[in-house]
Amino acid sequence: MKMYIQQKIFRLADEFTVYGEDQQPLYYVYGKLFSFSKQLRICDINNREVGQIKQELFSFLPRYYFYIDNIQIGEIVKKFTLFYPSYYVKELDWDCEGDFWAHNYSIKHGSNTIATINKEWLSWGDFYTININDEKNSLKVLMVCLTIDACLQAENDD
């Protein structure tokens, strides 16, 4: 399964659409830009909330929580490393590694690849492509990608 997020929108807006391979909307994402902590709501094509991402405000390293149907299903923590950023998703036991600034990274569970994220030029614009190996992980993978982008934006703003 593939999902697409338009490059300009992914970095700047507080509302944007996630598209499927057929160029049709899959999810709508709504963010709160002017809150003390980052919060994102993910809605389906009927605008029904299917997930939330909330930042823990008082944490040494960036820490975000994922919710599906108001139940916490994961926590992503930026690992402390000397040379390159790395993220770990607790509860899911997923590692995220690669070039996050270039949107060229992977999400893995042990040696199994859950998803890869790459920048791609399509006929309908410049997009970040999220390749997901198992469709049942699509919402969780999207939440991880959005969280990593929120971490990068926060670092860039500092």
N, C-alpha and C positions, 0 to 999 in steps of 0.2 A: 504494500500500500504506500502511496505517496501523498504528501501534503505539501502545499506551497504557501509561503508567506512573502509578500512583496517587500523588497529590500527597503525602500524609503519608508514605508509604513511601519515595518518591523522596528525601526530605530527611533522614530519620532512621535508617532501618534499615540493617543491614549485609547483609541478605538480602531480596530482593524478586522479584516476577514481572513480566515484560513481557508484555502481552496483545495479541492481534490483534484485527481488526475483529469477529470472531465471539465475542469475550469469552473465548477459549480461550488458555491459556498458549503463548507462543512461545519465550521464553527465561527462564532463572532467573539471577539475578545474585547473586554472593557476594562480600562485601568483607571486608577485614581492617581493622577500626576501630582497633586498638591496635598497629599496626606503625609504624615510623618513617616509612615512605613508603606512600602509598596504593596498594593493589593490588586489582583487581577481576577476578573470573573470571566469564565468561559461558558458560552451559551451555544446550544444547538441551532439548527436552521429555523426552528420555531421560536427562537429566543428564550428557550427554557434553560435555566442555569444547570449546567452539568458538572462544573468544577470551579474551584477557587484556589488561588495561590495567595498566601499571606506571609509577609516578611516578619521575622522576629526582630524587634527594634533594638534590643539591648543584647548584642552578641558580638564577641571579639571578631569572629570571622562571619561572613554572610551566611545566613541560615533562613530557609524558607520552608513552609509547610504546605502540603497539597491536600485538598479535600475533594471528595466525590460524594455527592448527596449528603453534605455536611459531616462526613466521617473522614477523619485524617487517615490518609492511605500512604503517606510518605513524607520524608523530610530530606531536603537537599542541603548539604553543607560543603562549603568551599574548603578543600584541604589546604593545610599550610605546607607549601613547597617552596624551595629556593629558586628554581629556574623557570617553571611554567605552571600556570593554574591547572587545577584538577578538582573535580567535583565528585561527591559520593552521595548516592540516594539511599538513605537508611530505609529499612523495612522492605525495600525491593532488592537490595544488595546489587545496585547498578553502579558502575564506574563510568565517568565521562572524561574522555581524554582526547586531546588534539589541539588544533589551532582555533581557539574559540573566537578570537577577533576576526578571523577570516571566514567564520562559520564553516569550518571544515573539521568536524570532529565525529566521534562515535560514542555510542552508549552501549556498554557491555555488561553482561552478567557472567562473570568468570571468563571463559574463552568464547562464549556465544555472543554474537553481535545482535543487539536488540534493534538498533537503528543507526543510520549514518545521516549526517547533516552536511550539505554542500551548497555552495553558491552556484547558481545556474542561470544562464540566459535562455529565456523561452521566447517564443514569438509574441507573447502577450506581456513581456516585461522582464525585469531583472528580479529574480526570486531566490529565496533560500528554499532548498528542497529537503524535505524530511522523508527519508526512505525507511519504512518500518517493516520489519520482517514478519511480524504477527499482528494482524489488525486489532486484536483484543487489547493491545498495548497502546493504541493510537492516542487516546486522551492522556495517558500517563506520560508518554514520550513528548507530546506537545507541551505539557506542563513543565517538563524538565528543560526543554528548549527555551520556553518563555522565561523561566527562572534564570537560566544562564545569561540570557540577554539582559535581564533586569540587573544582575550582578555586574555585568560589563558596563551598563549605563551608569550605575552608581559609582563605579571606579572612575569612569570618564568624567563624571560631574565633580569628583573630589579634587 
